[in-house]
Amino acid sequence: MSKRLIYILLLLLIFSACRSDKQKDTDFSTEFEVPDSILYEGELEISEQAMEEIVQNISSPVEIAALIKAVGVPYSKNYLASTDYIDNYNTSFQKALGLGIYGADLGYQNMYNKTGAVIDYISAIKTLADGIRVGQFFDFSTLKRLVTNNQNLDSLMTISVQNFNQMDRYLNENNRSNLSSLIVAGVWIESMYLLGEVIKESPNAELSEKIGEQKIILSNLMLLLKNYERDPRFKELIDDLTEIQEIYREVTITYEMGEPEAVEEDGMLIIKQNDKQYIEISNKTLMRIIDKTVEVRNNIIQL
């Protein structure tokens, strides 16, 4: 498994220690007064390989936070979704999105070693995970200890990857793979929000380019979400993200093929393709994307 995938799973699934039992979970279906066949089953079953490819293409919260820190932008708790409103997440749909949002915030805090604040976010994540019945075996004490001790990052990643496999299997067996899609969407939205808030206070070309790069990543995310667009809640989220996608039409991404290079990595010889990517995004377009992302994100966290 690639390091990129491991890092995104670390933040996506730190909270999802769940069992692989066969018991049907009807919590999600009872929240909407429409038939299950319309709301909860996607048009097509998403294969494990397809899901992994989409997840790999979405920038992880750790990657986004590391980029923000690397350009010298100081930490600000004002960027984060407050844990004071955790009770506002009433439905499974909201809770799954919230898991992604708080997971992204957790990555931002952990990158800046804000171990004190991390505890509140792990508690919020546990509450949401329990709320959609994927937190039955959430090992709060162990994860709290690992998160607050950066030296145990490898152990944390191992646990997180194992939990992802369990959760994904469990949700698929119970016809709830839509929740996994919402968690991924929440991570993307909050990561975009963090980038935008930083840019507004400290304009930076590298961060702006990262926003432009999300044009392709958003397209991948939309492919995942549209599989469930017959669900009215998904349709509303898709419509919101479509507005962002429409603004991205003004962003141009071009590629230049580079010469392959043989490099050694972890004692193995691999071939690295040195392609170059060029992103053209005007400041006006950048701010429109950021402003729309703020609107979508704040609507989710009910501000």
N, C-alpha and C positions, 0 to 999 in steps of 0.2 A: 504494500500500500504506500502511495506517495506521501512525502512529508506534507505536501499541500493539503491532501485530504485529511491526514491525521490532525492537522492544526484546526481545520474547520470542524471536524468531528469533536475535537476537544471542547469547543465552545458550544456547538450545537447540542451535544449529548452528555455533557457533564452531569446533567440533572436527570438522566433518563435510565436509571437502573431499574429494569422492569422484568417481570417473569415471563417465561415462554409457555403459558398454559393455554388451554383450548377454550376457556370460558368466554362466552360472548359478552361484549360490553355494549350496552344499549344507551349509555349516557348521551352520546353525541346525537343519536337519532331522535331522542325524545325532546330535543330542544327546538324542533321546528315542526310546524303543523302541515307537513307535506310528506308524501310517500318517500320511504328510504330509497326506492329505485331511482327517484329523480334527484335526490340530494347527495347521496353518499357514494354511489358507485361511479367511477370515472368511465369515460367513453372506452378507454383501453386500459388494460392492466399494465402498469409501468414496471419494466424489468429491473432487477437489481443493478445490472450493468448500466442501463440508461440513467437510473437515479444517481449512481455513482459519478457518471460523466457530468451530469448537470451540477452536482454538488461540487465537484472538483473545479468547475469553471467559475464558481462564485467565490469572490474574494473572502477569505476568512476574517472574522473579527480580529484575530491576532495580527494578521497581515496589515489590516487597515490601521489598527492601533500602533503597530510598529512603525508604519510610514509616518503617521502623525507625530510620533515622538521623535523620529529620526530627523525631521525637518525643524526641530527645535521648538515646537509648540508646547507650552506648559499644560499641565493637567487642569481640567476644570470640571467640577462636579455638576455645574449648571447644564452641561450637555446631556446629562443622563436622565432617563425616565425614572421618576420618583417611585420608590417602593411604598410610599404612603397610600397609593391608590390601588393597591393590589386587589382589594375587594371589588373594584369596578369591573374586573374581568369575570363576567357572570356565566358566559357560555363556553363550551368546549372550543368553538371557533376562536373566540377572543383569547382564551387561555393558551392555545397553541401558538397564535401570533405573538402573544406576550412572552412565551418561552424563548422565542427567537430574539425578541427585542432585549430582554434582560440578559440573554446569553451574550449578545454583542456588547452590551454595557459591561458585563463581567470581564470580557476580554480587554476592553479599554482600561478598566481599573487594574487588572492584573499586570498589564504592560507597564504601568506606572507604579507598581508595587503598593497600591493602596489597600493593604490587607484588612484594615479596619472596616472600611466600607464594603468590602467584598462579602462579609458575613451576611449583611442585610440582603444582598442580591442572591446569595445562595438560598437563603430562607424564602425569598419571594419565588425563586425558581422551583423550590421543593413544593411550595403551596400550589403553584400552577400545574406542576407535574402530577401531583396527587389529584388535582381537579379533573384531569383527563385520564386518570387511571393508568398512568405509566410510571408512577412513583412508588409502587407498593413496597419495593425493596430498596428504596433510595437510602444509601448509606451516608447520611448527613454528616456524621462525625468524621468519617474517613475523608470524604471529599473536602470538608472544611479544613482539615489538617493539611491535605495535599495542596489545596489552592493557596493557603497562607504560607506555604513553604516552597518557594520557587525551585529549590533543589530537588524536589520530588516531581518535576514536570514529566519525566519519562513514565513514572508510575501512573500519573494522572491521565496521560494520553492512552496508556494501555487499557486502563479501566474504561475510559470513555469510548474507545473503539469497540470493546467487548459489549458495552451497554448499547451502542448503536445497533449492532447486529441483532441483539435481543429485541430491542424496541421495534426495529423495522420488521422483523419476523412476526412479532406479536401484533402490530398494527395491521399488517397485511392479512394475517390469519383471521382477524376480526373485522375485515372490510373497513379499516380506518386509516388507510395509507394517505388519505387526504390531510390528516393531521401532520404527517411528516412534511408535506408540501408547505403547509402553513408555517411550520417552524423555520424552514429554509427561507420563506418569504420574509418573516420577521427579522431574521438575521440580516438579510440584504437591505431592507428598509432602514433599520437602525444604523447599520454601517454607513449607508449613504447619508443619513441624517448627521452623523458625527462628522463626516468629511465636510459636509456643507456648513455646519456651524463653525468649524475651525476656519474654513476659507473666508467666511464672512468677517471674522475677527482678525485673521492673519492671512491675507491673500498669498497664495503660493502656487507657482506654475506646476510643480510636481503633483500637488494635490488636485489641482484643476484637471490635469491630464488623467488622473485616476478616476475622476468623475466622468470624463469623456469616455474612458475605457468601458464603463458600465453599460454602454449602448448594447454591446454584444451580450454581456452577461444578463441584462434584463430580458433580452430576447429568449435566452435559454430558460430563464425563470418563468416567462409567460407560457412557454410550451408546456411546462409542468402544470401550472395553475389552470390552463384552459382545458385540461382533461376533466376538470370538475365544474365547468362553468354553468352546468344546469342547476347547480346549487345556488340559490339567490345570494347567499353571503359571499361565495366565491365570485359570482358575477359582479357584485359591487366592488370587491377588491380588484378584480381584473379591469373593470372600467376605470378605476382610479389610476392604476399602473399604466393603462393604455394612454392616459393623458400625458404621463411622463414620457412614455415611448414616442408619442407624437412629437414632443419637443426634441427628442433625440434625433429626429430626422434631419435636424440642422447640424448635426455633428458628423464629421467625415473622418473615417478611419481607413488608412491605406497601409500596405505592407510592402517591404522590400526583402527579397530573398537574399540570405547571406550564405557564406561558405560554411559547410559543416566542419566541426572541429572535434578531434578525439581528446577526451579528458578523463581523468581518473576520479572516481567518486566512490567512497566507501570500499576501496580496494578493488574496484571493478572498472574496466574500460567501457565508457559509454560514448555515443556519438551525440554531440550537441549541435543543434541547428541554430546558427546565429542570424535569425531573421530580425528585421527592424520593423517597428510599428510607429506610425505617425498619426497623431490625433489633432484634428483642427476643431476647436470649439471657441466661439466668441464669448466675451464676458457676459453679454446680454443673454445668450443661450444658457450659459453656465448658471446665472442667477435665476433664470426661469425654472431650470431643473431643480435647483436647490429649494426654491420657494414652494414648488409643487410637492416635493418630497416632504418638506416640513408639514404641509397641509395634510398629506396622507398619513404621515406618522402620528401627528397629534390627534387626528381623528381616531386612530387605533387605540391610543392610550387614553382617550377621552379627556383631553385637556380643554 
